[in-house]
Amino acid sequence: LFVVMSLFYCSRRVLNNYSLIHQVKRFFNVISKTDVQQFIDSERGDYILIDVRKPEEYSHGVIPTAKTLPLGELPEALAMKEKDWEAKYNFKKIQPNDTIILYCRSGKRSDTASQILEARGFKHILNY
């Protein structure tokens, strides 16, 4: 309870638009570079790593094994048929029970992407 209350008081500005429970849940879904590396090294099971940055940002580098799907395309992409998704994005369409790791430059877009996925029933979403 102390940790939750501390998060609330220390992050009051961040919490203005979200419920405390929502923010605490988001806090625990954030993973580290070490965690991502363990997934890549297959020590933590199957996963789909998705870079939600804009295509012009890919020149700054993309994490090995990452798939690219810009945040702005995510809602429309989720409505696509599997074959259309695979033709456009070159990877299998994500499913609600997949372990999905999202990342961007600062974490804001990956958090937004996780909210979109969560609203559509995705259960295993992590932010890097």
Solvent accessible surface area in square Angstrom, and as a share of the most:
residue,aa,sasa,rsa
1,L,168,0.84
2,F,167,0.69
3,V,91,0.52
4,V,44,0.25
5,M,72,0.32
6,S,37,0.24
7,L,45,0.23
8,F,55,0.23
9,Y,132,0.50
10,C,114,0.68
11,S,34,0.22
12,R,137,0.50
13,R,216,0.79
14,V,92,0.53
15,L,17,0.08
16,N,113,0.58
17,N,132,0.68
18,Y,82,0.31
19,S,67,0.43
20,L,50,0.25
21,I,143,0.73
22,H,39,0.17
23,Q,33,0.14
24,V,25,0.14
25,K,100,0.42
26,R,13,0.05
27,F,108,0.45
28,F,133,0.56
29,N,32,0.16
30,V,91,0.52
31,I,19,0.09
32,S,55,0.36
33,K,150,0.63
34,T,86,0.50
35,D,34,0.17
36,V,5,0.03
37,Q,85,0.38
38,Q,58,0.26
39,F,9,0.04
40,I,38,0.19
41,D,75,0.39
42,S,89,0.58
43,E,119,0.53
44,R,104,0.38
45,G,42,0.41
46,D,135,0.70
47,Y,46,0.18
48,I,35,0.18
49,L,1,0.01
50,I,1,0.01
51,D,0,0.00
52,V,2,0.01
53,R,17,0.06
54,K,113,0.48
55,P,74,0.47
56,E,123,0.55
57,E,30,0.13
58,Y,51,0.19
59,S,103,0.66
60,H,152,0.68
61,G,41,0.39
62,V,59,0.34
63,I,39,0.20
64,P,98,0.61
65,T,72,0.42
66,A,19,0.15
67,K,75,0.32
68,T,45,0.26
69,L,1,0.00
70,P,15,0.09
71,L,32,0.16
72,G,75,0.72
73,E,57,0.26
74,L,3,0.01
75,P,58,0.36
76,E,119,0.53
77,A,0,0.00
78,L,23,0.11
79,A,90,0.70
80,M,37,0.17
81,K,141,0.60
82,E,86,0.39
83,K,147,0.62
84,D,63,0.33
85,W,0,0.00
86,E,70,0.31
87,A,82,0.63
88,K,105,0.44
89,Y,21,0.08
90,N,127,0.65
91,F,17,0.07
92,K,136,0.57
93,K,28,0.12
94,I,2,0.01
95,Q,63,0.28
96,P,53,0.33
97,N,108,0.55
98,D,40,0.21
99,T,37,0.22
100,I,1,0.00
101,I,0,0.00
102,L,1,0.01
103,Y,13,0.05
104,C,13,0.07
105,R,186,0.68
106,S,79,0.51
107,G,26,0.25
108,K,157,0.66
109,R,51,0.19
110,S,0,0.00
111,D,32,0.17
112,T,53,0.31
113,A,0,0.00
114,S,0,0.00
115,Q,46,0.20
116,I,32,0.16
117,L,0,0.00
118,E,58,0.26
119,A,87,0.67
120,R,119,0.44
121,G,34,0.33
122,F,16,0.07
123,K,138,0.59
124,H,89,0.40
125,I,13,0.06
126,L,33,0.16
127,N,10,0.05
128,Y,79,0.30
